[in-house]
Amino acid sequence: MEPYRIRFMTEVNCDFALWGDPWRPLPLNGDEDAEDLENVLPISDDLRRRILDWADRYYRYDGGDHDLDMSDFDGRGMYLSRELQSELGSAYRVHYHFTFAGGREKWMPVVEDGPCPGWTAS
């Protein structure tokens, strides 16, 4: 069976970061159209908290809190998404979507030589 795809990204007015594979059952429990993936995926509590903190940071920034330092936001998200892929394993495929212009060019060279099977980014 093809791995379950997860998109790791920000979205306007959203305080979560993980978007599932529409109309596909989760490998974990067979639920379709799973919501709140951060809380149902088989990941460590520490990673879950850091992903939700990352999403909340963008939610606050998008809501007008422009005093937040977002210079490392895409880098943190990229590393979190790779850690998510490592914890989930081969039954899942995590794709990270960079948020800010220039994020991909800035951060991808940092991980080019570090394999993370199943992980992609754009």
C-alpha positions in Angstrom: 0.0 0.0 0.0 1.2 3.5 -0.8 2.3 5.5 2.3 -0.1 7.9 3.9 0.9 11.5 2.9 1.1 14.3 5.5 1.6 17.9 4.5 3.5 20.0 7.2 2.6 23.6 6.6 1.0 26.8 7.8 -2.3 28.2 6.8 -4.1 31.4 7.5 -6.2 31.3 10.7 -5.0 27.7 11.6 -3.2 26.8 14.8 -2.2 23.4 13.6 0.4 22.3 11.0 -0.4 18.8 9.8 -2.8 18.1 6.9 -3.7 14.5 6.1 -4.2 12.5 2.9 -7.9 13.1 2.0 -10.2 10.1 1.9 -7.4 7.8 2.9 -7.6 5.8 6.1 -4.8 6.5 8.7 -2.4 3.5 8.9 -2.7 3.7 12.7 -6.4 3.2 13.2 -8.2 3.3 9.8 -9.9 6.6 10.4 -10.6 8.6 7.3 -10.5 12.3 7.0 -8.7 12.5 10.4 -8.6 15.9 12.0 -6.2 17.0 14.6 -3.4 14.8 13.3 -1.0 16.2 15.8 -3.0 14.5 18.5 -3.7 11.2 16.8 -0.4 10.3 15.1 1.9 7.9 17.0 4.6 10.4 17.9 6.3 11.5 21.1 4.6 14.0 23.3 7.6 16.3 23.0 7.5 16.3 19.2 3.7 16.9 19.3 4.1 19.9 21.6 6.9 21.4 19.5 4.8 21.0 16.3 1.8 22.7 17.9 4.1 25.5 19.3 5.5 26.1 15.8 2.0 26.3 14.3 0.8 28.6 17.1 3.7 30.9 16.4 2.6 31.4 12.8 -1.0 31.8 14.0 0.0 34.6 16.3 2.2 36.2 13.6 -0.6 36.0 11.0 -3.0 37.5 13.6 -0.9 40.6 13.8 1.9 39.9 16.4 4.6 41.1 14.1 7.1 41.5 17.0 7.8 37.8 16.8 11.1 36.9 15.3 10.3 34.7 12.4 13.9 34.5 10.9 14.3 30.9 11.8 10.7 29.8 11.3 11.2 27.8 8.1 14.3 26.2 9.4 12.5 25.1 12.6 9.6 23.8 10.6 11.9 21.9 8.2 13.7 20.2 11.1 10.4 19.4 12.8 9.0 17.8 9.7 12.1 15.7 9.2 11.9 14.6 12.8 8.2 13.7 12.3 9.1 11.6 9.2 11.7 9.8 11.3 9.3 9.0 14.1 6.5 7.9 11.8 8.6 5.6 9.6 7.8 4.2 6.2 4.0 4.0 6.5 4.0 7.8 6.1 5.4 10.4 3.8 5.9 13.9 5.2 6.1 16.9 2.8 7.2 20.2 4.2 5.9 23.4 2.6 8.2 26.4 3.2 6.2 29.5 4.4 8.3 32.5 3.6 9.9 33.6 0.4 13.5 32.4 0.2 13.0 29.7 2.9 13.8 26.8 0.6 16.9 28.4 -0.8 18.2 29.3 2.7 17.4 26.0 4.5 17.5 23.1 2.0 21.3 23.2 1.6 21.7 22.6 5.3 20.1 19.1 5.0 21.1 18.1 1.5 23.6 15.6 2.7 21.5 14.2 5.5 19.1 11.5 4.3 15.6 11.3 5.6 13.8 8.5 3.7 10.2 9.5 2.8 10.7 13.2 3.5 10.3 15.9 0.8 9.9 19.7 0.7 8.9 22.5 -1.6 
